[in-house]
Amino acid sequence: MDKWLWAARFFKTRSLAARACELGRIECNGQAAKPARELKPGDRVRVANDSGVFEIEVVALSEVRGPAIAAQALYRESEASRAARQFAAEQRQALHAWDPPPGRPTKRDRRRIQSFRGRD
């Protein structure tokens, strides 16, 4: 499992993939997966990592990490999973949609900032 997750580029290292398995962030066919679990084409895998939650189906196996195009050929992501990740990304962007004021703060602005921080 950990080698395939690494080869499919869900994690940068095999040790990160193994750690995710140990923490229960990887499920295979509805059950928590251990790092040494054997995969076969057709398995349904749920991967929770920094990029979001992926609901995928294993299409091919590989023990070698190749280019991104080859890695994407190893699995097929469900449309529901793709839509959920897109929605979550939009929500995160909406939370951080703050436009800083243009240019440097004026002397008056600096004084307001200092008084707000309690540094009279």
HELIX and SHEET records of a PDB file:
HELIX    1   1 ASP A    2  ALA A    7  1                                   6    
HELIX    2   2 ARG A   14  GLU A   22  1                                   9    
HELIX    3   3 ALA A   68  GLN A   72  1                                   5    
HELIX    4   4 GLU A   79  LEU A   95  1                                  17    
HELIX    5   5 LYS A  107  ARG A  117  1                                  11    
SHEET    1   A 5 GLN A  31  ALA A  32  0                                        
SHEET    2   A 5 ILE A  26  CYS A  28 -1                                        
SHEET    3   A 5 ARG A  44  ASN A  49 -1                                        
SHEET    4   A 5 GLY A  52  VAL A  58 -1                                        
SHEET    5   A 5 TYR A  75  GLU A  77 -1                                        
END                                                                             
